[in-house]
Amino acid sequence: MPPLNQSSSFSSNTGPSSDNVANNAEQSAAAEPPKFFFREKYAKLGVKGNFMPLAAQPANVDLADWLAHQTVENYRIVSTIGQCIQETDHNTGKPVCNSDSCPKMLAGRHIYTWLDHKKDPIPVSAPQYICLVQRWMTGKIHDPKAFPTEAPAGSVGTNAPGGVNTDSRDWIGKSAGFPETFLHDCRTCFRQIFRIYAHLYHSHWVDPFWHLSGQSNGQGWTDLNSCFVHFCTVAKLYGLLTDKDAEPMQPLIDIWISNGSIPADAANGACTIVQPQ
């Protein structure tokens, strides 16, 4: 494997709380290290087949309940695979991903910022960004108002225990007790999960995932691919990510669509959700 140059950060003047992209294409090409994970050779999975059976909504399960399950499950998976960048590097005495090695939340040319309490975008280090995402998502999925775990009492359309929702509007999950913001919350969760994956690939594919591949208990790059292709299958099947969201990892996603690792139905967004009007 050829030696890699140190990844560089990029300046940007684009909008808040979105992925900011460097303007200078020549500077980007010169500064960024080779993306081995965008090559078909390194697009292999740690499992056989595809994840459509795990992504498709079961016949007797409410769509909102299924989306809630997928959100929680994919958050659990990325948290587990991401633990390896929190391990201490014995050469530095610091976690693999730390504020010195990753002073910004980068995914190649994309820089992710966080919104402070005034809704102003602020640059934070990658470990701090991931910690903020985990804190926000843990609070969201454990909030019974946002992700209810029990069916509402009363008749169909009830949103509160013992009461009937008389709101004439409709939305995904209304009959199961989910709030009107539920679909938006799911999409926000998937966007944040994607950003963690994008950082794992662009900043940590070599260290630690490449180096872990030869270890018996290591979670190497094929394991990372398996987790991410599962996530992408769900995200594309239900339309939970935009093309702009997926841009930092699009070359790898295209390989998986081409070789069938992401099935055609998922790639085409066969179950894309549209909020009722």
C-alpha positions, 0 to 999 in steps of 0.5 A, a space after each residue: 500500500 503506498 504511503 499517504 499524505 496527511 489530510 488537510 483542512 479547507 476553508 469555505 464561505 458556504 452556508 451554516 450547519 451544512 457540509 461546506 465545500 472547498 472552492 479551489 478544485 486544484 488545491 483540493 486535488 493536491 492536498 487530499 490523500 488518495 481515496 482507496 475506499 473509492 476503488 472497487 477492489 476495496 468495496 468488498 463487504 464482510 458478508 455475502 448478499 445484500 441488506 434488503 431483507 433487513 431494510 424492507 418494511 415487514 407486512 404487519 409493521 407500521 411504517 413509523 415504527 419501522 423507521 424508528 427501528 431503523 434509526 435506532 439500529 443504524 445509530 447503534 451500528 455506527 456507534 459500535 463500529 466507531 468505537 475503534 477511533 476512540 481507542 488509545 493510540 499507544 504511540 501518542 497516548 491519545 484516542 485515534 481521533 482527537 482534536 489534534 489529528 482531527 481539529 475539524 469534522 472533515 469528510 474530504 473537502 466537506 467540513 461539518 459545523 455544529 449549531 450553538 444555542 444561538 443557532 450560529 454555526 461553529 467549527 468543532 473538532 471531529 471527536 467533539 462533533 461526534 460526541 455532540 451527535 451522540 448526545 443529541 441522538 441519544 436524547 432524541 431516541 429516548 424521548 417518548 414524545 419523539 420516539 414513542 415506544 408504546 401505542 397511544 391509548 384511545 382510538 386510532 389517531 390518538 396522540 396522547 394517552 387517553 385522548 383522541 387527536 382531532 387534528 385533521 392534518 395527517 403525517 407519517 406516524 400520526 396513528 401510532 402516536 408519533 409527532 408531526 416532526 417525526 419524519 424530519 427527525 429521522 432524516 436529521 438522524 440519518 444525515 448525522 449518522 452519514 456524516 460520522 461514516 463519511 469522517 470514518 472513511 475519509 479520515 480513518 480508513 487507513 488508521 485504524 480500519 486498514 490496520 485492523 483488517 488482519 487482526 482476528 478480532 479487528 473491525 477492518 474495512 470490510 466490516 466498515 463497508 458492511 455497516 455502511 452499505 446496510 445504512 445506505 440501503 435503508 437511507 436510499 430505499 426510504 429517501 432519507 438522504 438527499 444526493 447532496 447529503 451523500 456527495 462525500 461518499 457517492 463514488 463508493 455508493 455508485 460502485 455498490 449500486 453497480 455491483 448490486 450490493 445496494 439492490 435496484 429497488 433501494 437505489 431507485 428509492 422504491 419506498 421513498 416517503 412523501 409526507 401527506 398533505 
